[in-house]
Amino acid sequence: MQKRPHASEAEIRALALLLPGHNEELIIETTIASALAAGQNIEDIYVVDDASTDHTSQKALNLLPKENVVRVRRSGKAVAVQKAIKRFNLTRRYTWLHVADADSVFCPHYFEIYRAGLDSKRYAAAVGFVQSMRGNWIACYRCFNYTYGQHIFRRVQGWFNMISVLPGPVTCFRTDIIDQLDFRSGSLTEDFDLTLQIHRKKIGRIRFIPEAVNFTQDPRTLQDFCKQTARWQRGFFQGVQRHHICRRAQRIDVSVSYQMIETLFYLVQVLVVIPYFVFILHNTNYLQMLVAGDAIILLTLAIASALAARRLSVLYALPYYYPLRLLELGIFVWAFVEVIILHRYTSQQERGWATEGRRYQLNSKALRDTAR
């Protein structure tokens, strides 16, 4: 671990929370209030406003001291975070830095749970559990995927130090590693790129803290869902290309390769195997067995996810799960074509914010329902 100059042990605090935002006036006060209720001290909460055209800074100042809020020139999320770290001198004043999205609602005792799980001698970074806020049909679908994906796959990744992405809402960095990270990579998904940097540079292990749950807002329209998914997938292939994933023998290569092979296997089934049996061999038995087996697995996962998330609404996603899954697969393929074959998005063309028009206010009932 690197030494922090000009700071005694007594001056170094445990954990800072940084909330970067652009045009977040609808939700930023709720997020700050949620952090306070979840156990974070007010003097340890910071906001960086990336040249908002609304009242984001003013709303943040309603709850925070003026020295904890800074407005910067339009930079994009990753660079705005880097500017805030320097402006607030966070690397010298704190052992850990938690970065969360401005639409976050933290579970009760979130920061107490997080602080208890941090070990600066063993881990370079940590990640909590991302959950969807209660909402519409897209939120039900996302809640389903988030729940089983993290309870199963992320736990396994954590055991073997193969976590492939530190999601924006729940990521915590040990501050002495921050100077080793490139926040100006130009990625559409800066959280994925920073995760790959930690693995490639062998900076340290990443811990998964599943009890620390952060609820985030999901798209409310199919168009916005597609836009967000496309950005995620383009950023994914940017990271794969930039860090030469699948070409080395590190654990992260195994982790990301597995995700890609799993998706490829599903595509081969849908586009090759099923059509072959149905249209070439005129044999529907395989299709019937495949659909029945997959439906049983899906129903089992849905019930388990509903129980784990304590949301029966997860089951509402079953009728439209396959259409949305196929839509995501189509976006995955198109993103591969754009980035890997056509060499588009070789540099950042969005500035890390794609939330305009997506945020919505939470009333007291919605806030209670979300965080319980």
C-alpha positions as a LaTeX table, in Angstrom:
\begin{tabular}{lrrr}
\hline
Residue & $x$ (\AA) & $y$ (\AA) & $z$ (\AA) \\
\hline
Met1 & 0.00 & 0.00 & 0.00 \\
Gln2 & 1.31 & 3.43 & $-0.88$ \\
Lys3 & 1.84 & 6.03 & 1.81 \\
Arg4 & $-0.35$ & 9.12 & 1.92 \\
Pro5 & 1.79 & 12.22 & 2.24 \\
His6 & 0.96 & 15.14 & 4.53 \\
Ala7 & $-1.64$ & 13.28 & 6.58 \\
Ser8 & $-1.39$ & 11.65 & 9.95 \\
Glu9 & $-3.36$ & 8.54 & 10.81 \\
Ala10 & $-5.63$ & 10.60 & 13.05 \\
Glu11 & $-6.61$ & 12.82 & 10.12 \\
Ile12 & $-7.47$ & 10.01 & 7.74 \\
Arg13 & $-11.16$ & 9.09 & 7.80 \\
Ala14 & $-12.51$ & 5.70 & 6.80 \\
Leu15 & $-14.96$ & 6.21 & 3.94 \\
Ala16 & $-16.02$ & 9.08 & 1.68 \\
Leu17 & $-19.12$ & 8.99 & $-0.52$ \\
Leu18 & $-18.90$ & 10.82 & $-3.85$ \\
Leu19 & $-22.04$ & 11.45 & $-5.92$ \\
Pro20 & $-21.30$ & 12.59 & $-9.49$ \\
Gly21 & $-24.27$ & 13.96 & $-11.40$ \\
His22 & $-25.50$ & 15.84 & $-14.44$ \\
Asn23 & $-29.03$ & 17.28 & $-14.34$ \\
Glu24 & $-30.08$ & 15.37 & $-11.24$ \\
Glu25 & $-32.30$ & 17.93 & $-9.53$ \\
Leu26 & $-35.23$ & 15.50 & $-9.32$ \\
Ile27 & $-33.39$ & 12.92 & $-7.22$ \\
Ile28 & $-30.14$ & 14.29 & $-5.72$ \\
Glu29 & $-31.72$ & 15.40 & $-2.41$ \\
Thr30 & $-33.39$ & 12.02 & $-2.00$ \\
Thr31 & $-30.05$ & 10.27 & $-2.59$ \\
Ile32 & $-28.22$ & 12.42 & $-0.04$ \\
Ala33 & $-31.00$ & 11.94 & 2.52 \\
Ser34 & $-30.90$ & 8.20 & 1.87 \\
Ala35 & $-27.14$ & 8.11 & 2.45 \\
Leu36 & $-27.54$ & 9.95 & 5.75 \\
Ala37 & $-30.29$ & 7.55 & 6.84 \\
Ala38 & $-28.07$ & 4.61 & 5.83 \\
Gly39 & $-25.27$ & 5.63 & 8.18 \\
Gln40 & $-23.00$ & 8.00 & 6.25 \\
Asn41 & $-21.82$ & 11.13 & 8.04 \\
Ile42 & $-22.83$ & 14.40 & 6.40 \\
Glu43 & $-19.25$ & 15.70 & 6.36 \\
Asp44 & $-18.20$ & 12.61 & 4.38 \\
Ile45 & $-20.69$ & 13.09 & 1.51 \\
Tyr46 & $-19.54$ & 14.99 & $-1.59$ \\
Val47 & $-21.27$ & 16.00 & $-4.81$ \\
Val48 & $-19.65$ & 16.90 & $-8.13$ \\
Asp49 & $-21.99$ & 18.63 & $-10.57$ \\
Asp50 & $-20.85$ & 18.09 & $-14.14$ \\
Ala51 & $-22.07$ & 21.37 & $-15.65$ \\
Ser52 & $-25.77$ & 20.72 & $-15.03$ \\
Thr53 & $-28.27$ & 23.01 & $-16.70$ \\
Asp54 & $-30.78$ & 22.52 & $-13.89$ \\
His55 & $-30.58$ & 23.07 & $-10.12$ \\
Thr56 & $-28.51$ & 20.03 & $-9.16$ \\
Ser57 & $-25.92$ & 22.02 & $-7.18$ \\
Gln58 & $-28.53$ & 24.12 & $-5.39$ \\
Lys59 & $-30.48$ & 21.02 & $-4.38$ \\
Ala60 & $-27.32$ & 19.37 & $-3.05$ \\
Leu61 & $-26.47$ & 22.52 & $-1.06$ \\
Asn62 & $-29.83$ & 22.28 & 0.68 \\
Leu63 & $-28.41$ & 19.34 & 2.62 \\
Leu64 & $-24.62$ & 19.55 & 2.39 \\
Pro65 & $-22.02$ & 22.12 & 3.43 \\
Lys66 & $-20.90$ & 24.34 & 0.54 \\
Glu67 & $-17.34$ & 22.99 & 0.78 \\
Asn68 & $-18.71$ & 19.50 & $-0.07$ \\
Val69 & $-20.27$ & 20.50 & $-3.39$ \\
Val70 & $-18.31$ & 21.43 & $-6.49$ \\
Arg71 & $-19.38$ & 22.30 & $-10.02$ \\
Val72 & $-17.00$ & 21.46 & $-12.89$ \\
Arg73 & $-16.88$ & 22.09 & $-16.61$ \\
Arg74 & $-18.59$ & 19.41 & $-18.72$ \\
Ser75 & $-16.28$ & 16.45 & $-18.49$ \\
Gly76 & $-18.25$ & 13.21 & $-18.45$ \\
Lys77 & $-18.77$ & 11.04 & $-15.42$ \\
Ala78 & $-15.31$ & 9.45 & $-15.10$ \\
Val79 & $-13.34$ & 12.69 & $-15.51$ \\
Ala80 & $-15.76$ & 14.58 & $-13.26$ \\
Val81 & $-15.05$ & 11.98 & $-10.57$ \\
Gln82 & $-11.32$ & 12.44 & $-11.07$ \\
Lys83 & $-11.66$ & 16.22 & $-10.78$ \\
Ala84 & $-13.70$ & 15.89 & $-7.59$ \\
Ile85 & $-11.14$ & 13.54 & $-6.04$ \\
Lys86 & $-8.46$ & 16.16 & $-6.62$ \\
Arg87 & $-10.61$ & 19.14 & $-5.60$ \\
Phe88 & $-11.72$ & 17.55 & $-2.32$ \\
Asn89 & $-8.29$ & 15.97 & $-1.72$ \\
Leu90 & $-9.98$ & 12.64 & $-1.06$ \\
Thr91 & $-6.96$ & 10.40 & $-1.59$ \\
Arg92 & $-5.11$ & 12.05 & 1.30 \\
Arg93 & $-8.08$ & 12.39 & 3.63 \\
Tyr94 & $-9.74$ & 8.96 & 3.32 \\
Thr95 & $-8.78$ & 5.29 & 3.22 \\
Trp96 & $-11.73$ & 4.35 & 0.98 \\
Leu97 & $-13.80$ & 6.20 & $-1.61$ \\
His98 & $-17.31$ & 5.03 & $-2.46$ \\
Val99 & $-18.70$ & 6.31 & $-5.76$ \\
Ala100 & $-22.46$ & 6.03 & $-6.26$ \\
Asp101 & $-24.91$ & 7.22 & $-8.89$ \\
Ala102 & $-27.03$ & 10.25 & $-8.11$ \\
Asp103 & $-30.25$ & 8.21 & $-8.27$ \\
Ser104 & $-29.30$ & 5.86 & $-5.43$ \\
Val105 & $-31.45$ & 4.72 & $-2.52$ \\
Phe106 & $-29.34$ & 2.88 & 0.03 \\
Cys107 & $-30.66$ & 0.04 & 2.16 \\
Pro108 & $-30.82$ & 0.55 & 5.96 \\
His109 & $-27.35$ & 0.44 & 7.57 \\
Tyr110 & $-25.75$ & 0.34 & 4.10 \\
Phe111 & $-22.61$ & 2.21 & 5.09 \\
Glu112 & $-22.21$ & 0.40 & 8.39 \\
Ile113 & $-22.35$ & $-2.87$ & 6.44 \\
Tyr114 & $-19.90$ & $-1.53$ & 3.87 \\
Arg115 & $-17.39$ & $-0.24$ & 6.40 \\
Ala116 & $-17.48$ & $-3.54$ & 8.27 \\
Gly117 & $-16.71$ & $-5.42$ & 5.03 \\
Leu118 & $-13.74$ & $-3.31$ & 3.95 \\
Asp119 & $-10.24$ & $-4.63$ & 4.58 \\
Ser120 & $-7.48$ & $-2.40$ & 3.23 \\
Lys121 & $-4.87$ & $-5.11$ & 3.73 \\
Arg122 & $-6.68$ & $-7.68$ & 1.57 \\
Tyr123 & $-8.69$ & $-5.73$ & $-0.99$ \\
Ala124 & $-8.11$ & $-2.91$ & $-3.47$ \\
Ala125 & $-11.79$ & $-2.39$ & $-4.25$ \\
Ala126 & $-15.22$ & $-3.58$ & $-3.22$ \\
Val127 & $-18.66$ & $-3.80$ & $-4.76$ \\
Gly128 & $-22.12$ & $-3.95$ & $-3.23$ \\
Phe129 & $-25.40$ & $-5.33$ & $-4.55$ \\
Val130 & $-27.23$ & $-3.38$ & $-7.26$ \\
Gln131 & $-31.01$ & $-3.70$ & $-7.17$ \\
Ser132 & $-33.76$ & $-2.18$ & $-9.26$ \\
Met133 & $-36.20$ & 0.21 & $-7.67$ \\
Arg134 & $-39.80$ & $-0.93$ & $-7.61$ \\
Gly135 & $-41.41$ & 0.32 & $-10.77$ \\
Asn136 & $-42.80$ & $-0.71$ & $-14.13$ \\
Trp137 & $-42.46$ & $-3.84$ & $-16.26$ \\
Ile138 & $-38.83$ & $-3.07$ & $-17.15$ \\
Ala139 & $-37.97$ & $-2.78$ & $-13.45$ \\
Cys140 & $-39.49$ & $-6.25$ & $-12.86$ \\
Tyr141 & $-37.31$ & $-7.70$ & $-15.63$ \\
Arg142 & $-34.19$ & $-5.95$ & $-14.34$ \\
Cys143 & $-34.89$ & $-7.01$ & $-10.75$ \\
Phe144 & $-35.09$ & $-10.63$ & $-11.93$ \\
Asn145 & $-31.77$ & $-10.43$ & $-13.77$ \\
Tyr146 & $-30.00$ & $-8.45$ & $-11.05$ \\
Thr147 & $-31.09$ & $-10.83$ & $-8.31$ \\
Tyr148 & $-30.09$ & $-14.19$ & $-9.72$ \\
Gly149 & $-27.10$ & $-12.76$ & $-11.58$ \\
Gln150 & $-25.49$ & $-11.33$ & $-8.46$ \\
His151 & $-26.54$ & $-14.00$ & $-5.98$ \\
Ile152 & $-25.09$ & $-16.69$ & $-8.23$ \\
Phe153 & $-22.53$ & $-15.40$ & $-10.72$ \\
Arg154 & $-21.10$ & $-12.45$ & $-8.82$ \\
Arg155 & $-20.66$ & $-14.55$ & $-5.69$ \\
Val156 & $-18.69$ & $-17.09$ & $-7.70$ \\
Gln157 & $-16.66$ & $-14.31$ & $-9.33$ \\
Gly158 & $-15.93$ & $-12.86$ & $-5.90$ \\
Trp159 & $-14.70$ & $-16.19$ & $-4.54$ \\
Phe160 & $-12.22$ & $-16.56$ & $-7.41$ \\
Asn161 & $-11.30$ & $-12.85$ & $-7.75$ \\
Met162 & $-12.91$ & $-12.71$ & $-11.19$ \\
Ile163 & $-15.43$ & $-9.88$ & $-10.74$ \\
Ser164 & $-15.78$ & $-8.42$ & $-14.21$ \\
Val165 & $-17.46$ & $-5.09$ & $-13.48$ \\
Leu166 & $-17.70$ & $-2.70$ & $-10.57$ \\
Pro167 & $-21.16$ & $-1.19$ & $-11.15$ \\
Gly168 & $-21.36$ & 2.58 & $-10.89$ \\
Pro169 & $-23.84$ & 2.72 & $-7.97$ \\
Val170 & $-22.01$ & 0.42 & $-5.55$ \\
Thr171 & $-18.27$ & 0.75 & $-6.17$ \\
Cys172 & $-15.63$ & 1.47 & $-3.54$ \\
Phe173 & $-11.92$ & 2.06 & $-4.20$ \\
Arg174 & $-9.04$ & 2.04 & $-1.76$ \\
Thr175 & $-7.78$ & 5.57 & $-2.25$ \\
Asp176 & $-4.11$ & 4.70 & $-2.62$ \\
Ile177 & $-4.81$ & 2.87 & $-5.90$ \\
Ile178 & $-6.63$ & 5.75 & $-7.58$ \\
Asp179 & $-3.47$ & 7.29 & $-9.05$ \\
Gln180 & $-2.91$ & 4.00 & $-10.89$ \\
Leu181 & $-6.26$ & 4.19 & $-12.67$ \\
Asp182 & $-6.90$ & 5.95 & $-15.97$ \\
Phe183 & $-10.17$ & 7.86 & $-15.74$ \\
Arg184 & $-9.68$ & 9.32 & $-19.23$ \\
Ser185 & $-9.93$ & 6.07 & $-21.14$ \\
Gly186 & $-12.79$ & 7.34 & $-23.29$ \\
Ser187 & $-14.97$ & 4.33 & $-22.49$ \\
Leu188 & $-18.76$ & 4.49 & $-22.69$ \\
Thr189 & $-18.80$ & 2.31 & $-19.56$ \\
Glu190 & $-16.11$ & 3.70 & $-17.29$ \\
Asp191 & $-16.95$ & 1.26 & $-14.49$ \\
Phe192 & $-16.17$ & $-1.75$ & $-16.69$ \\
Asp193 & $-12.95$ & $-0.19$ & $-17.97$ \\
Leu194 & $-11.72$ & 0.66 & $-14.46$ \\
Thr195 & $-12.43$ & $-2.92$ & $-13.36$ \\
Leu196 & $-10.37$ & $-4.31$ & $-16.21$ \\
Gln197 & $-7.54$ & $-1.93$ & $-15.30$ \\
Ile198 & $-7.48$ & $-3.27$ & $-11.73$ \\
His199 & $-7.16$ & $-6.82$ & $-13.06$ \\
Arg200 & $-4.69$ & $-6.08$ & $-15.85$ \\
Lys201 & $-2.39$ & $-4.06$ & $-13.59$ \\
Lys202 & $-2.73$ & $-6.66$ & $-10.81$ \\
Ile203 & $-3.56$ & $-3.92$ & $-8.33$ \\
Gly204 & $-5.41$ & $-6.19$ & $-5.91$ \\
Arg205 & $-8.46$ & $-8.26$ & $-5.09$ \\
Ile206 & $-12.05$ & $-7.06$ & $-5.39$ \\
Arg207 & $-14.55$ & $-7.94$ & $-2.65$ \\
Phe208 & $-18.29$ & $-8.53$ & $-3.13$ \\
Ile209 & $-20.46$ & $-7.34$ & $-0.22$ \\
Pro210 & $-23.95$ & $-8.65$ & $-1.10$ \\
Glu211 & $-25.61$ & $-7.34$ & 2.07 \\
Ala212 & $-24.94$ & $-3.72$ & 0.97 \\
Val213 & $-27.89$ & $-3.11$ & $-1.37$ \\
Asn214 & $-28.27$ & 0.03 & $-3.48$ \\
Phe215 & $-31.53$ & 0.62 & $-5.39$ \\
Thr216 & $-31.32$ & 2.47 & $-8.72$ \\
Gln217 & $-33.80$ & 3.81 & $-11.24$ \\
Asp218 & $-34.35$ & 1.88 & $-14.47$ \\
Pro219 & $-35.58$ & 3.08 & $-17.86$ \\
Arg220 & $-39.32$ & 3.61 & $-18.09$ \\
Thr221 & $-39.67$ & 3.14 & $-21.84$ \\
Leu222 & $-38.55$ & 0.46 & $-24.26$ \\
Gln223 & $-36.64$ & 3.04 & $-26.30$ \\
Asp224 & $-34.65$ & 4.16 & $-23.27$ \\
Phe225 & $-34.05$ & 0.52 & $-22.30$ \\
Cys226 & $-32.57$ & $-0.12$ & $-25.75$ \\
Lys227 & $-30.39$ & 3.00 & $-25.59$ \\
Gln228 & $-29.02$ & 2.06 & $-22.18$ \\
Thr229 & $-28.40$ & $-1.56$ & $-23.20$ \\
Ala230 & $-26.65$ & $-0.44$ & $-26.39$ \\
Arg231 & $-24.34$ & 1.85 & $-24.41$ \\
Trp232 & $-23.50$ & $-0.95$ & $-21.99$ \\
Gln233 & $-22.74$ & $-3.41$ & $-24.79$ \\
Arg234 & $-20.69$ & $-0.94$ & $-26.81$ \\
Gly235 & $-18.69$ & $-0.12$ & $-23.69$ \\
Phe236 & $-18.28$ & $-3.83$ & $-23.03$ \\
Phe237 & $-16.67$ & $-4.43$ & $-26.42$ \\
Gln238 & $-14.60$ & $-1.28$ & $-26.08$ \\
Gly239 & $-13.12$ & $-2.77$ & $-22.90$ \\
Val240 & $-12.64$ & $-6.21$ & $-24.48$ \\
Gln241 & $-10.77$ & $-4.63$ & $-27.37$ \\
Arg242 & $-8.71$ & $-2.14$ & $-25.38$ \\
His243 & $-7.55$ & $-4.62$ & $-22.73$ \\
His244 & $-7.15$ & $-7.60$ & $-25.10$ \\
Ile245 & $-9.60$ & $-9.75$ & $-23.18$ \\
Cys246 & $-9.53$ & $-13.47$ & $-24.06$ \\
Arg247 & $-5.91$ & $-13.20$ & $-25.22$ \\
Arg248 & $-4.17$ & $-13.67$ & $-21.88$ \\
Ala249 & $-4.23$ & $-16.18$ & $-19.04$ \\
Gln250 & $-5.56$ & $-13.98$ & $-16.25$ \\
Arg251 & $-8.68$ & $-14.86$ & $-14.30$ \\
Ile252 & $-10.53$ & $-11.87$ & $-15.71$ \\
Asp253 & $-10.06$ & $-13.34$ & $-19.20$ \\
Val254 & $-11.73$ & $-16.54$ & $-18.01$ \\
Ser255 & $-14.58$ & $-14.60$ & $-16.41$ \\
Val256 & $-15.37$ & $-12.40$ & $-19.41$ \\
Ser257 & $-14.81$ & $-15.26$ & $-21.85$ \\
Tyr258 & $-17.39$ & $-17.34$ & $-19.99$ \\
Gln259 & $-19.96$ & $-14.55$ & $-20.32$ \\
Met260 & $-19.30$ & $-14.26$ & $-24.05$ \\
Ile261 & $-19.37$ & $-18.03$ & $-24.62$ \\
Glu262 & $-22.63$ & $-18.33$ & $-22.70$ \\
Thr263 & $-24.20$ & $-15.65$ & $-24.90$ \\
Leu264 & $-22.79$ & $-17.24$ & $-28.04$ \\
Phe265 & $-24.15$ & $-20.65$ & $-27.02$ \\
Tyr266 & $-27.62$ & $-19.17$ & $-26.56$ \\
Leu267 & $-27.42$ & $-17.48$ & $-29.96$ \\
Val268 & $-26.37$ & $-20.71$ & $-31.66$ \\
Gln269 & $-29.32$ & $-22.49$ & $-30.10$ \\
Val270 & $-31.79$ & $-19.85$ & $-31.23$ \\
Leu271 & $-30.37$ & $-19.13$ & $-34.68$ \\
Val272 & $-28.91$ & $-22.50$ & $-35.74$ \\
Val273 & $-29.95$ & $-25.52$ & $-33.67$ \\
Ile274 & $-33.67$ & $-24.82$ & $-33.35$ \\
Pro275 & $-34.16$ & $-23.87$ & $-37.03$ \\
Tyr276 & $-32.17$ & $-26.96$ & $-38.06$ \\
Phe277 & $-34.40$ & $-29.37$ & $-36.13$ \\
Val278 & $-37.64$ & $-27.63$ & $-37.03$ \\
Phe279 & $-37.17$ & $-26.69$ & $-40.69$ \\
Ile280 & $-34.53$ & $-29.14$ & $-41.93$ \\
Leu281 & $-35.33$ & $-32.30$ & $-40.00$ \\
His282 & $-39.00$ & $-31.41$ & $-39.47$ \\
Asn283 & $-38.59$ & $-32.65$ & $-35.91$ \\
Thr284 & $-40.36$ & $-30.59$ & $-33.23$ \\
Asn285 & $-39.53$ & $-32.96$ & $-30.38$ \\
Tyr286 & $-36.22$ & $-31.22$ & $-29.74$ \\
Leu287 & $-37.93$ & $-27.85$ & $-29.71$ \\
Gln288 & $-40.57$ & $-29.06$ & $-27.27$ \\
Met289 & $-37.95$ & $-30.54$ & $-24.92$ \\
Leu290 & $-35.78$ & $-27.42$ & $-25.14$ \\
Val291 & $-38.67$ & $-25.04$ & $-24.45$ \\
Ala292 & $-39.99$ & $-27.19$ & $-21.59$ \\
Gly293 & $-36.56$ & $-27.54$ & $-19.96$ \\
Asp294 & $-35.73$ & $-23.87$ & $-20.33$ \\
Ala295 & $-39.16$ & $-22.86$ & $-19.00$ \\
Ile296 & $-38.67$ & $-25.00$ & $-15.89$ \\
Ile297 & $-35.26$ & $-23.45$ & $-15.24$ \\
Leu298 & $-36.62$ & $-19.95$ & $-15.84$ \\
Leu299 & $-39.59$ & $-20.50$ & $-13.51$ \\
Thr300 & $-37.32$ & $-21.88$ & $-10.80$ \\
Leu301 & $-34.97$ & $-18.90$ & $-11.08$ \\
Ala302 & $-37.91$ & $-16.47$ & $-11.09$ \\
Ile303 & $-39.42$ & $-17.94$ & $-7.92$ \\
Ala304 & $-36.04$ & $-18.00$ & $-6.18$ \\
Ser305 & $-35.35$ & $-14.41$ & $-7.26$ \\
Ala306 & $-38.78$ & $-13.23$ & $-6.11$ \\
Leu307 & $-38.20$ & $-14.77$ & $-2.70$ \\
Ala308 & $-34.65$ & $-13.43$ & $-2.41$ \\
Ala309 & $-35.68$ & $-9.91$ & $-3.45$ \\
Arg310 & $-38.95$ & $-10.14$ & $-1.52$ \\
Arg311 & $-40.82$ & $-9.01$ & $-4.62$ \\
Leu312 & $-43.55$ & $-11.16$ & $-6.10$ \\
Ser313 & $-43.62$ & $-8.65$ & $-8.97$ \\
Val314 & $-40.54$ & $-10.42$ & $-10.37$ \\
Leu315 & $-42.92$ & $-13.13$ & $-11.60$ \\
Tyr316 & $-44.70$ & $-10.54$ & $-13.76$ \\
Ala317 & $-41.62$ & $-10.53$ & $-16.01$ \\
Leu318 & $-42.09$ & $-14.17$ & $-17.08$ \\
Pro319 & $-44.51$ & $-13.54$ & $-20.01$ \\
Tyr320 & $-42.18$ & $-11.05$ & $-21.70$ \\
Tyr321 & $-38.82$ & $-12.36$ & $-20.47$ \\
Tyr322 & $-37.91$ & $-14.12$ & $-23.73$ \\
Pro323 & $-38.76$ & $-11.16$ & $-26.03$ \\
Leu324 & $-36.64$ & $-8.81$ & $-23.92$ \\
Arg325 & $-33.84$ & $-11.36$ & $-23.67$ \\
Leu326 & $-33.81$ & $-11.78$ & $-27.46$ \\
Leu327 & $-33.83$ & $-8.00$ & $-27.86$ \\
Glu328 & $-30.77$ & $-7.74$ & $-25.60$ \\
Leu329 & $-29.04$ & $-10.48$ & $-27.59$ \\
Gly330 & $-29.73$ & $-8.59$ & $-30.81$ \\
Ile331 & $-28.22$ & $-5.43$ & $-29.31$ \\
Phe332 & $-25.21$ & $-7.48$ & $-28.15$ \\
Val333 & $-24.59$ & $-8.75$ & $-31.68$ \\
Trp334 & $-25.02$ & $-5.30$ & $-33.22$ \\
Ala335 & $-22.63$ & $-3.76$ & $-30.67$ \\
Phe336 & $-20.06$ & $-6.42$ & $-31.56$ \\
Val337 & $-20.41$ & $-5.52$ & $-35.24$ \\
Glu338 & $-20.14$ & $-1.78$ & $-34.52$ \\
Val339 & $-17.11$ & $-1.89$ & $-32.24$ \\
Ile340 & $-15.10$ & $-4.96$ & $-33.28$ \\
Ile341 & $-15.83$ & $-5.17$ & $-37.01$ \\
Leu342 & $-16.71$ & $-1.62$ & $-38.08$ \\
His343 & $-14.36$ & 0.00 & $-35.52$ \\
Arg344 & $-16.91$ & 2.54 & $-34.38$ \\
Tyr345 & $-16.83$ & 4.07 & $-30.90$ \\
Thr346 & $-13.04$ & 3.88 & $-30.83$ \\
Ser347 & $-13.13$ & 7.05 & $-28.75$ \\
Gln348 & $-15.74$ & 8.32 & $-26.34$ \\
Gln349 & $-18.59$ & 9.91 & $-28.23$ \\
Glu350 & $-20.88$ & 10.33 & $-25.21$ \\
Arg351 & $-19.67$ & 12.03 & $-22.09$ \\
Gly352 & $-20.61$ & 9.35 & $-19.64$ \\
Trp353 & $-24.16$ & 10.61 & $-19.03$ \\
Ala354 & $-27.23$ & 9.06 & $-20.60$ \\
Thr355 & $-29.77$ & 9.86 & $-17.91$ \\
Glu356 & $-31.55$ & 12.90 & $-19.36$ \\
Gly357 & $-35.29$ & 12.35 & $-19.17$ \\
Arg358 & $-34.94$ & 9.11 & $-17.16$ \\
Arg359 & $-34.94$ & 10.43 & $-13.62$ \\
Tyr360 & $-38.12$ & 10.77 & $-11.62$ \\
Gln361 & $-38.95$ & 11.98 & $-8.14$ \\
Leu362 & $-39.77$ & 9.56 & $-5.36$ \\
Asn363 & $-42.55$ & 10.31 & $-2.92$ \\
Ser364 & $-42.30$ & 9.12 & 0.66 \\
Lys365 & $-44.32$ & 5.96 & 0.00 \\
Ala366 & $-42.20$ & 4.98 & $-3.01$ \\
Leu367 & $-39.05$ & 5.63 & $-1.00$ \\
Arg368 & $-40.24$ & 3.38 & 1.85 \\
Asp369 & $-41.33$ & 0.65 & $-0.56$ \\
Thr370 & $-37.98$ & 0.74 & $-2.36$ \\
Ala371 & $-35.66$ & 0.61 & 0.63 \\
Arg372 & $-37.53$ & $-1.90$ & 2.78 \\
\hline
\end{tabular}
